[in-house]
Amino acid sequence: MYADDNLEDTLCPWCIADGSAHQQYDAAFTDAAGVGLGWEPVPTRVVEEVSFRTPGFAGWQQERWVTHCGDASAYLGQADGTDLAGKWAEAVPAIRTDTK
């Protein structure tokens, strides 16, 4: 989360989801520049939903929120080797292309 105040253990999920945490503390949960990253047009309402009303996640580099068809994708959690060899095997070619 990005905010001027230290809000650790202060916010509930409902205050994030309804946007009141953003309004009260000017908090953002994902950098708006990381939503879509310019590979396709993303409506402002989608960027705002992800940035200001959706809990973010930590990454080892700049977080990216993937979009498709002008909408945000669902975050399903971190994938490990078992996931990528099994239920998410179809994603491997796209991940390899994206991380070159």
C-alpha positions as CSV (number, residue, x, y, z in Angstrom):
1,M,0.0,0.0,0.0
2,Y,1.2,3.5,-0.7
3,A,0.1,6.3,1.6
4,D,1.7,9.2,3.6
5,D,0.5,7.6,6.9
6,N,1.6,4.3,8.2
7,L,-1.6,2.3,8.0
8,E,-0.3,-1.2,8.7
9,D,-3.0,-3.2,10.5
10,T,-5.4,-0.2,10.3
11,L,-7.6,-0.9,7.3
12,C,-10.2,-3.5,6.9
13,P,-11.0,-5.1,3.5
14,W,-14.4,-3.4,3.3
15,C,-12.7,0.1,3.6
16,I,-10.4,-0.9,0.7
17,A,-13.3,-2.3,-1.4
18,D,-15.6,0.6,-1.0
19,G,-12.9,3.2,-1.7
20,S,-13.1,4.9,1.7
21,A,-9.5,4.0,2.5
22,H,-8.4,5.7,-0.7
23,Q,-10.6,8.8,0.0
24,Q,-9.6,9.2,3.6
25,Y,-5.9,8.5,3.4
26,D,-5.1,9.0,-0.3
27,A,-4.0,5.4,-0.3
28,A,-3.3,3.3,-3.4
29,F,-2.9,-0.4,-3.4
30,T,-1.3,-0.9,-6.8
31,D,0.6,1.7,-8.8
32,A,-1.8,2.9,-11.5
33,A,1.1,2.9,-14.0
34,G,1.4,-0.9,-13.4
35,V,-2.2,-1.6,-14.6
36,G,-2.0,-2.8,-18.1
37,L,1.4,-1.2,-18.7
38,G,0.4,0.2,-22.0
39,W,0.0,-3.0,-24.1
40,E,-3.7,-2.1,-24.5
41,P,-6.0,0.7,-23.6
42,V,-7.5,0.3,-20.2
43,P,-10.5,2.4,-19.1
44,T,-9.9,4.8,-16.2
45,R,-12.6,3.0,-14.2
46,V,-10.6,-0.2,-14.4
47,V,-7.3,1.4,-13.4
48,E,-9.0,3.1,-10.4
49,E,-10.7,-0.1,-9.3
50,V,-7.4,-2.0,-9.2
51,S,-5.4,1.0,-7.8
52,F,-7.8,2.3,-5.2
53,R,-10.2,-0.5,-4.3
54,T,-8.3,-3.8,-4.6
55,P,-5.7,-5.1,-2.2
56,G,-2.3,-5.2,-3.9
57,F,0.5,-7.8,-3.8
58,A,4.3,-7.5,-3.4
59,G,6.7,-8.4,-6.2
60,W,10.4,-8.5,-6.5
61,Q,10.2,-5.8,-9.2
62,Q,7.5,-3.3,-10.2
63,E,4.1,-5.0,-9.7
64,R,2.1,-5.4,-12.9
65,W,-1.6,-6.0,-13.0
66,V,-2.3,-7.8,-16.3
67,T,-5.3,-6.8,-18.3
68,H,-7.1,-8.3,-21.3
69,C,-9.9,-7.0,-23.5
70,G,-9.8,-3.7,-21.6
71,D,-10.5,-5.2,-18.2
72,A,-8.3,-6.3,-15.2
73,S,-7.5,-9.9,-14.7
74,A,-8.2,-11.8,-11.5
75,Y,-5.2,-12.3,-9.2
76,L,-5.3,-16.0,-8.4
77,G,-2.2,-16.1,-6.2
78,Q,1.5,-17.0,-6.6
79,A,2.2,-19.9,-8.9
80,D,4.9,-22.4,-8.1
81,G,6.5,-25.1,-10.3
82,T,3.7,-27.6,-9.6
83,D,1.1,-25.1,-10.7
84,L,3.0,-24.2,-13.8
85,A,3.4,-27.9,-14.7
86,G,-0.2,-28.7,-14.0
87,K,-3.3,-26.4,-13.7
88,W,-1.6,-23.3,-15.3
89,A,0.6,-25.0,-17.9
90,E,-1.1,-23.1,-20.7
91,A,0.3,-19.9,-19.2
92,V,4.0,-20.9,-19.5
93,P,4.5,-19.8,-23.1
94,A,3.1,-16.3,-22.3
95,I,5.2,-16.1,-19.1
96,R,8.4,-17.1,-21.0
97,T,7.7,-14.5,-23.7
98,D,6.9,-11.8,-21.2
99,T,10.0,-12.3,-19.1
100,K,12.6,-12.3,-21.9
